[in-house]
Amino acid sequence: MANRGNSGYLWKRNSEGGSSDSYNPPASSNSRFQNSREMRDDHSTHNYYPPHATSNPPISSRWAGLVQETYPPRRWTNRRGAYKNHLGFHGSLRPSRFSEKELFESMEHVTEGINFDNYDNIPVEVNGDNIPEPIPEFSEEYIPKSLLDNIIRCDYRRPTPVQKYGLAIGCIGRDLMACAQTGSGKTAGFLFPIIISMLRNGPSKAPLPDDYGDRYFPTCLILSPTRELALQIYQESQRFCYCTGIASAVVYGGTPMREVLDSLRSGCDILVGTPGRVKDMIQRGILGLEGITHLVLDEADRMLDMGFEPQIRDIVEQSGMPRNRQTLMFSATFPDEIQRLAGDFLIDYVFLAVGRVGGAAQDIEQRVIYVEDADKDSYLLHELENWGNGRILIFVETKRKADILQRYLTTQHFQAASIHGDRSQADREDALSAFKLNRVQILVATDVAARGLDIPDVSLVINYDTPQNIEDYVHRIGRTGRAGNTGVAISFINENNRPIARDLYDLLDENSPDFWIH
């Protein structure tokens, strides 16, 4: 006799009246349910395993040439209902037509510019013992096929210098301190070797504490200074981890804890977060770091500038993180504070410098205009009216000025949005989305958007308020001229900018003759 339970599927009754281990789908069912019995046998503590979890969804025509594979079942763990695949990770190995479109077809990324070949001429300094040869190309000789497929889907054709050396150094497990020009592809430069290492070696084998309870134990932790940068790294990790079985998640302040927990409910292998939120989750008993095998500190100089050093040291030194992990540090500058941090966190590391440390990309034409504060609006309108099409990023010094200037530009019939630290997380994401999707041409920003954000195809950066130190200047203008594309940076200066004058002149002199002062 058969019984149709609440699920609507038929279950076979045995002679004793109980449910047997076999599951008989309806007659109209197709072969995609054929593995249900094997799935149930692997999960004896569960009487029902959803049929959709065993399905092999149709592959979109875009990937019709890829070989379809069978996928071993996922195994349930006892932590917050998370489950693992046969690799020991928490992600899916199955293609999904919806995910493919969401991750790749709608993605915006910086394509290779006309000067991409010049990357091969950028000076590269590598110091350390037993330095490996750089990886010359993206191929199966160096990269597992599941990751290589995603690299191809993202239209990455050849590695940048930081990726060539980052892959070679990271894949052999060495610690790395890298200083690279902004826009040089460093996010992929640390994600690629981490994913490769995880696919080759599996999750951490470190024993968990006896009282682990309901905590999550990621294999990789990536710390970044801002919410926007953390979200950007997470989105990149989703693309590169697609169908590899590795799951990523992102946590940052400004979002309710319930939403954070929902994002972790299926488990995570790569966790991207800001130092404050990560420390808070450790203190709440939600996150454990005993299983970390890879640690990344991205924009390390910016995190120190923002006062995150105490939180970073607590996370790395006081939270049970294994000392024998691999640590990768990335920074645009290499001041004394970063050198001390590298000395404390890195072991037998390789130092990599691509281009001049703290320098600007050679593909940016820099212009400096002397303008009194009272005349900045009129000069700005002149530049905007003569620019034409293309995304424009304007930097100001204060949050109040960002809103005032955005409203002023709107009254002058320019499509503009603003972003700064006092805006809610939802408002900041909406403004960035509108800018990336060309719903507005101009984004007015404070330094919250200056570091690390990969906003595609910014053609012009204007320093309405030029910063007082050269590091912030370099990061601001680095929003244009990315991946070999050309860009223009215009800076308004006056007597208030004396602190940066000498360093700015030296930087401009390096790029001669591609700058002018008016």
N, C-alpha and C positions, 0 to 999 in steps of 0.2 A: 504494500500500500504506500502511496506517496502522499506527502503532506506539503502544502504550500504555505510557508511561513510568512512572516511580515514582509520579507524581502520580495515575495512573489516568485521565487525560484523553487524548483522541485527538489525535495530531499528524500532519499530512499530510507524507508524504515526497515530495521533488521528484525529478526524473528522474536527478539525480546521486547520489541516495541520502541527501542531507542533509535536515535539517529546513527547511521553508520558513517564511516569516514569517507564514503564515496558521495560524490555530488553529480547529479544527472541534470544537465541543462535542458531546457525545453527543446522540442524537436526542431524548432526554427533556428536554434542557436548555431553559430558557425564555429569554425576551427579556432577562433581566437580564445575560446574558453577551454581548450584541450589540456592546458596545464593546471587546471584548478585543483585536481587531486594532489599533484606534487606540491602545490603551494600550501594546501591544508596540512599535508603530512609534515611540512617544515614548521608549522605553527600550531602545535598540538594544544596550546593554551587558548586558542581562539576557535570557536565553533564555526565562524564564518569569515571568509576572506573575500573582499569585494572583487567581483569579476573584472572590473575595469583595471584593477591593478595588474592583471595578467595579460592584458590585451596588447597587441602590437598594432597601434593605430596606423592608418595608411600614410605613406610617405608622400609629401607634396612633390609635384613634378620637378621642382627645382633640384631635389636631391634624389631623383629617380635612379641616377647612376650609382648611388652608394649601395653597398651590399647590406641587405637586411640580415640582422642577426637575432638569435634567440637570447633571452635575458633571464638569468637566474633570479629566483625570488628574493625579495627583501625580507629581512629578519627584524622582528620587533625587539626593541630594547625596553628596559624598565624605567627609562628616564622621560617623564612627561609625554609618553606615548610616541616618542620618536622611533624611527625604524632605520635599519641599515641595509644596504645592498650587499652583494657577495664580496665586494671589494673592502667592506668595512666602513664605507662612507654613507652619507645620508641623502645623496642626490639621486636623480633618475638617470638611467642608462638608455632610456627609450626616446626615440625622436617624437616630437610633438609639432604638428603643423601650426598650431596656434603659437607655441613658444618660438618657433623659427621666425614667423612673421613679426612677432613682437620684439624679438631680440635683434634680428638682423635686417629684415627688409625695411623697417622703419627707423633704423639707426642713423644717427648723424655722426660722422667722424671726419677728421681732417685727412684729406687725400694727399698723395704725394704732390708737392709743388714743383715748379719748373726748376728750382734750385736744389732738388733732393740729392742730385749727384754730388753736390758740394759737401754733403755730409762726410764723404770719404776723404775729404781734404781737411776736416777739422782735426786739430791736434789732439791726441789721446795720450794721457799719462797713466801708466799702470805701475804700481809699486807693491812689492811683496815677494814672498818665496814661492817657488814652483807655480808660476802663473800659467794657466792653460791658454792654448791658442783660441782666439775668438771664433765663434761659429759664423761661417760665411753666408749661410742661406737658411731659409725655412724649408726643411725637407725631413722625410721620415728617417733619414740617417741620424738626426739629432732629436727629433720631436715625435712623441707617440701620435699615432694616426688620429685618435679622437680629438686631441688638441690641435693638430695640424689642420683638420677639417674646419675647425672654428676660426683659425687664423685665415684660412682661405675665404671663408664666408664673410669675414670682416674686411676682405680686400687688402690685407697686409701682404705686400709683394716681396719685400726684402727687409732685413733688420737694419735699424739705425745703429750707430756705434755703441750706444749705451745698452742696446739689446744684444748686440753681438758679444760683448764682454760680459754683460750681466748673465746671459744664458750660460756661457762657458764657465764662469766662476760659480754661479749659483747651483748648477747641476752637479758639481762635484762636492757640494756641501760646505764650501768655504764661506766665511763671513765676509761682508763687503761694505765698504764705506765709499759711496759714489757721489761725486759732485758733477752735475751736468747742467747744460743750458736748459732753460725752460722751453718746453715744446719739443724735447728731444726723444720722446717716447719712453720715458722711464717707468710709467705705470705698467706697461707691458713688459718692460725690462725686469721687473721683479715678479710679476704674476706668472710669466712663462716658466722660469726655473722652479718656482714653488709647485705649480701644478704638475710639472714633469716629475719632480721628486716625490710628490704624493702618489702619483700613479705608479711609479716604480717601486716605492717602499711601503705603500699602504699607510693606514693611520698609525698614530703613536702606539708603541708597545709598552709605554710607561705604566706601571701599576697605579690605579686610582686610589685615593684615600678611602679608608673603611667607611667614613661617614659621608660619602659623596652625595647621597640623597637624590634630589631632583636637579642637581646642577648640570649645566651644559659644559662639555669639555671639547672645545675646538682643537684642531690640529695646527692651525695657523692663525696668528693674530696680526692685524695690520692697523697701526695707529696713525691717525691723520689729524691736523690741527682744526679743521672746520667741518661743519655738517655737510656743506656743499661738496667738499673734496671727498669726504667719506662716501657720500652717495654716488659720486662719479666713479670712484674705485670699485664700489660694489657693482655698479652697472657693467663695468668692464669685466669684472670677475664672472658675472652671470653669463656673458657671451662666451668667454673662454672656457668656462666649466660646463657648457651645454653638452649633454649626453656623455660626459666623462664619469658620472656617478658622484662627483664632488659637489656639495651644496655650500653656498655662501649666504651670509646674512650681514646686515648693517645695523648698528645701534648708535644713536647720538642723542644729545639733549634736545629738549623742545618738543618731544613726542611723549604721549602718555605711556606709562609702563605696560599697560595692557596691550597696546599695539606692539611694543617691543617683544613681549612674550609671545604674541601671536606669530611674529616673524620668525621666532626661534622654535616654534612648536614641532616642526618636522625635523629638528636637529640642524646643526651647522658644522661644517668642517673648516671653512675659512670665515673668520669673523673680522669685519671692518668696523672701526669705531673711533670715536673721539676719546681722549684720555679721561675726561671727567665722567662720562657715561660708563665707560668700561670699569673704572674704579668703583663707581656706585653699584654696579651689578655684582662685582666681587664681594663687596661689603654686605650686600643683601643675600648672599648665598645662592645667586642665580647662575653665576659663571665660575668655573674652575679652570686654572691654567696649568694644571699638572701634566696635561697631555700635549702641551705646545712643543712642536718640533721646528716651527718657523716663526720668526718675529720680524716684522717690518716697521721701521720708523720712517714714514714719508714726510717730507717737508720738515725735517727735524729742526732746522734753524728757526722756522716759523713757530713751531710748538714751544721752543724755549723763549722766543720773543713774547709769546702770549702767556708766559708764566706757568706752563704745564710741566716743568721739570720735576717738581715734587710728586705729582701724580704719576708721571712716567717712571720715576725711580721706585715708587711704591708698587706699581704694577709689575715691573721687571724683577725687582730685588726682594719684595716682601710678600709675594702672592703665590709662592710655590712653583713658579715657572722653572723648568729644568735648566740647569746651567749649560748642558751640552746641546742646546738648541742651535739652529742656524739663525744668525741675525743679519739683516740687511738694512743699512741706513742710507737714506737719500737726502741730500741737502744741496741747495743752490750755492751756498757759501760754506766756508770752513773756518769759522772763527774759533777762538780758544775754547769757548763753551762746548762747541760741537766736538772738538778734539778730545776734551776730557770725557764727554759722554761716550765717544767711540772707544776710548781707552778702558772705560769701566764695563761696557756691554759687549765688546767684540773680542774674539780670540783669534790670534794668528790671521788677521784679516788682510784683504787686498784693498788697496786704495786705488780708486778709479776716478780720473778727472777727464771729462770730455769737453773740449774747448777751454777758454779761460775761466777759472773758478770765479763766480760772481759776475761774469761778463754777459753781454747781450748777444742774441743771435745775429749773425752777419746779414740775414735777409731782411732786417728791419731798417728802413730809412728813418733816421732820427732828425727831427727839426726842433729847434729851441727858439721861442719868440719872447722878447721882453715885453711884458704887459703889466700895467698897474692894476691892482685889484678892481678898481672902479670901472675899468675898460674891458674886463674879461668877457662879459656877456656879449658885447658887440663883436669882439674878435672871434668868439665862439660861433656866433651866427654866421659870420663871414666864412669861416672854415667849413661849416656844415652845408651852407648853400652852394659852395663850390666843389663839394666832394662827390655828390651823386649817389649811386647805389652802393650797397655793401654795409655790413654790420659795423656799428661804431660804438666803442666803449669809452665812457668818460669817467675819469676818477676825480673825486673830490675828497676833502679832508674830514668833513664832519657829516654825521647822519642827517642833521637838520638841513645842511646845504644840499644833500642828495635829493631830498624831497622838494625843496624850493626850486632847484634847477630843473627837476623833472617837470614840475608844474609850469614853469616858465617856458620850457621847450614845447610843451603841449599847446600853450597859448599862441606859440609861433608856428603852429601847424606841423610840428614834427611828431612822429609816433615814438614815444619814449616811455620807459619804465625805470623804476629805481629799486636798488637792493642795498640793505645795510643791516647791521646787527640788531636793531630794534624792531625790525619787521618780523612777523611770526614766520615759523618755518613754512607754513603753507603759502604765505604771501611771497616768500623768497623763491620757493620752487616755482610758483606761478610766473613770477617775473622772469626767471631764467628760462622757463619753458617758452614763454612768449617771444623772448629774444632768439632762442635757438630755432623756433619755428617761423621766424620772420613775420610774426604778428606786430612786432615793433622793431624799428631799425636801430634805435638808440637805447643803451642801458647805462644809467648813471649809477655809479657804485662807489662805496668806500672800500677800504682794503680787504673787507670780508670776501670779496670776489677776486682779489688780485692773485692769490697763491694757488697754483695747481689746477685751477679750473680749466678744462679743455673745452672752450666754447668755439665751435667750428667756424672757420672762415671769417674771423674778425679782420676787417681790412684796415681799420683806423683806430688807434688808441689816442685819446687826448688827456693829458694831465692838466685838467683845469686848475687843480691845486697840486703843484709838483711836490713830492714828498721831501723830507729833510735828510734822508739817508739813501745811499746809492743802492743798497740791497732792495728796498721797496721799489725804487725806480725800475730796476732790472726786472723784477717780478711783474710790475704793472705792464710795461711795454711788451713783455713776453707773451701777452695774450694774443698778439698778432705775430706774423712771420713764423708760423709753426709748420713742422714737417716739410721744410723746403719751400713753403709758400712765402711770397713777399708781403710786406706790410709797411705801414707808415705810423710813426709815433710823433705826436706834436706835444710839446711841453711849454706851458706858460710860466715864465719865471720873472721875479723882480727882486728887490732888496731883501725881501723876507726869506729868500732861498739861499742866502750866503752859506749856511752850513753844508750844502751839497755842491756848491759851485765848483770847487777844485776837483772833487771826484767825478763830477759830471763831465767836466772838460776833458779829463783824462780818458774817460770811457768813450766820449765822442771822438777823441783823437785816434783811438784804436780803430774806429770804423771809418776813418777818413778814406775817400772823400764823400761818403754817403751820409753827410749831415750838413746842416747849415744853421747859422744863428742870425736872427733878424732883430 
